[in-house]
Amino acid sequence: MADGAVVARDVSTGAWIAVAAVVLALGFGAYRLLTDGRFRGTHQVRDAEPPTVEEGPRAVSTPVAWDAVRTAVPQAQLGERATLLQFSSAFCAPCRATRRTLSEVAELVPGVTHLEVDAEHHLELVRALGVLRTPTTLVLDATGHEVTRAAGAPRKEQVIAALGNA
């Protein structure tokens, strides 16, 4: 009888561990569902020579994301109104969907350009702009300043709303 009690206790412990794992997985999935592809905030450009702007009694330094992009990808062109800068990688399935979405938005909205950068071949740019995963989309305004960014695959409505801020 003592062996049966030990087995029952082990099964209940294993069941609790399984339940905890399922709850954690569901919680993480819900978090990703809520945050993936959402545009929020900007990131400080690192290791770029920021231009100095004379403003009042002292000079103010403003880092521009486009300066880092232009250094890494010389043939890149800045959009008249905004630029959708996408970082992707070769084996990234959501990157293909993001490419399609951003291209459609660039065709719909006049003055908007879509630029895709291979993160694996431009590691210095990835580090300078603080890109942590692919796909990551940066919305740059007409002057090349980062307005907002999204990690993950954004929906078309989200991209159009983010362009409204540019």
N, C-alpha and C positions, 0 to 999 in steps of 0.2 A: 504494500500500500504506500510505503514511503516513496518508492520510485515513481509511482503515478502522480504524487503531489509535486515532485520535482519537475516532471515533464509538463504538467499543467502550468506551473509557474514560468517555465522557459517559453512555452507557447504564448502566454500572455505578455511576457516581456518582448518577445519577437513581434507580436501583434502591435504593441505600443510603439515600437521602433518604426514599423512599417507605416502606421498611422501618422507618426510625426514626420516621416520622410514625405509622405503624400501631402500633408498640410504645408510643409515648407516648399515643396515643388509648386503647389497651387498658388501660394503667396508670391513666389518669385515670378511665376507666369503672369499673375495679375499685375504685378509691378511693371514687367516688361510691356504688357499690353497697354498700360496707361502712359508709359514714358517713351516708348519706341516711336521715333519719327516726329516727335513734338519739337517745335522750334522754341528755344529758350536761350536767353543770355548770349554773351559773346565770350571770347577768350583773349587774353593778353598775348600779343605777338612777341615771341622770344627771339633773341639773337638777330634781330633786324636793326639796321641803322634807321632810327626814326627821323623823319624830317622835323626841323625846328620851325615853329610858327611864332612870329613875333606877336605878342598879345599884351598890350599894356606895358607895365614897367618891367616885366620879365619875360623871357622866352619860354614857351611851353612846347614840350616834345610830345608828338602824337604818332604812335606807331600805326602804320597802315598795312593791312593784310596783303593788299595788292603788291606792295613792294617785295615782299617775300615770294609771292607767286611769280612775279615778273622775273625775279632772279633765277628761280628754278625752271620756269617754262617761258623762255624769251618770246616765243611765237604767240603767246596768249594775248587775247584782246579783251579789254574791259567793255562791258555793255554800256550803252548810252544812259539807260535808266538804272539797271541793276545787273549783277552777274550771279548766276547760280553755280557755285564752285562745288563740285562733287568729288570726294575722295573715294576710290573704289579699289578692288583687287580682283585678280583674275578668277579666283574660285568662289566669288561671293555671289550667291543667288539673289539676295535682296538688292544688290548693286544693279543688276539688269533691270529690275522693276523700277528702281529709282531713276536710272538713265532714261527709261521710257517716259516716266512721269515728268521729269525736269525738261526733257526735250519738247514734250507737248506743251508745257507751260511757256517755254521760251518761244514757241511758234505762236501761241495765243496772245501773249502780252508783248506789245511793241517796245523795243528798246531793251529787251532782256536777252542776255546771252547765257548759254549753258556751256560750262567748261568742265570736262572730266579729267581728273588727274589720277594716274596709277600710283597708289600709296607706296607700293613696293619699290618703285623706281625713283621716288622722290622722298626719301626718308628724312632728309634735312628739313624739307618744307613741312612734312608731317609733324616733326618735332617742334618746329618754330610756331606752327599754328595750333599745337596742342590737340591734334587729332588722335583719338584713342582707339577707334574702331571704324570698320567700313560697313555700310556706307555712312559717310558723314557729309552733310550738305551745309555749306556756308552761303549766306546771302550777303553779297557785297553791294554797297550803294554805288552811285555813279563816280564817287571819288575814290573808291577802293577800300573804304572802311567796312569792317564787318558789322552788320546790323544784327544778325541772329544766326543760330546754327541748330542743326538737328542731327542727332545720332540715330541711325536706323532709317528705314524706308518711310518717307513722309507721303501722305496722300495729296492729291492735286489741290484740294481745297486748302490744306495747310500751307502749301507752297504759295498759293495766290494770296492768302491772308498775310503771310510773312513778307511778300513783296509790297504789300500795302504800307509796311513800316519803312520801306527803303526810300 
